[in-house]
């Protein structure tokens, strides 16, 4: 049997919060610029739609912006999961301490028929 697992919940919570903040700070400006960028349409696109470079480039730009947005959301979800994990560890730890305390403590109420004063001899 292995020993108890110790988790530094303060560090876990800090990492989750930093991941949320840093991912937003780093990726939001990039996503904002990509989302606002637009490639002007090609005036000659109607003549050769299959070789419309501007439309293809615009589609790629939208795809990259969407991937950056998804990456930012996923990083924030990981940060939130780390914070929730820290809370769950703390809750489990409190519950284990409570159960151990209750198991080690003497019974609060006497068990029936164990009080010698009530025995009939």
N, C-alpha and C positions, 0 to 999 in steps of 0.2 A: 504494500500500500504506500502510496506517495504521501508526502507531507502536505500541509495546507498551502494553497496558492495565495500569494500576497500580490495585490494590485495597488499601485500608487494611483489612487483615483484623482488626486489633485493634478498629477502630471497628465493623466489621460484626459481629464476635462480641459486642461490648458492646451494640449495638442489639438483637441477637437475644436476649441474656440479659435486657436490660431489658424487652423486649416480653413475654417469658415471665413475668417477675416482676410487672410492672405490670398485665398483663391479669388475672393470677390475683388480685392484691391488690384490683383494682377490681371485678372481676365476680363473684368467688366469694361475697362477702357478699350481693350482690344476688340471685344465683341461689339461695343458701341460704334467704333470706327468702321468695322467690317459691315455692320448692319446698316449703317448710313451710306456707305459707299455704293455707288451705282455706276456701271459702265454705260456710257451713252450708246444708244442704239445706232446701228449702222444704217445710214439712209439707203443703202443699196441692198439691204437684207431681203427685200421683197423679190428681187431678181434671182437670188440664189440662197434660199433659206437653209439649205443643207450646209453651206459654208459660212454661216453667220457667226463670225468669231466673237463679236460683241455679246451676242446672246449666250454663247457657250461660256465666255469668261464671266458674265454676270451670274450664270447658273452655278459656276464653280465658286464664285465669291459668296453667294448665298449658302452654298453647302458648307464652306469653311466657317462662316459665321454661325451656322447652326451647330456644327461640331464643337466650336469654342463654347457656345452657350450650354450644350449638353455636358461638356467637360466641367464647366463651372458648377452646374447643378449637381453632378455626381460627386465632385469634391466636397461640396457643402453637405450633401447627404452623408458622406463618410464622416465628416466632422460632427454632424448631428448624431450619428450612430455611436461615435466614440463618447460623446457626452452622455447619451442614454445608457451606454454600457457602464460608465462610471457611476451613474445614479443607481443602476441595477446592482452593481457590486456593493455599493454602500447600503442599499436596502437589504440585500441578502446578508451582509455582515451584521447589520443591526438585528435582523431576525434570528440569526444564529446565536448571537450574544444573548438575546432574550430567551431563546429556548434553552441554552446552556445554563443561564442564570436560574430559570424556573426549575430545571431538572436538578440542579445542585442545591437549591434552597429547600429547607424542611417544609413539610406541608403546612399551609396556613391554618387549616381547620383540622382538628383531630379526626383521625379515622374512626368511624363508629366501632364501639366495643373494644377500644384499645386503651381507654382511660381506666386505670386500676380502681379509681374511686367508684366506678359504676359496676364493677364486677360483683356478682353474687357468689359469695363463698359459703 
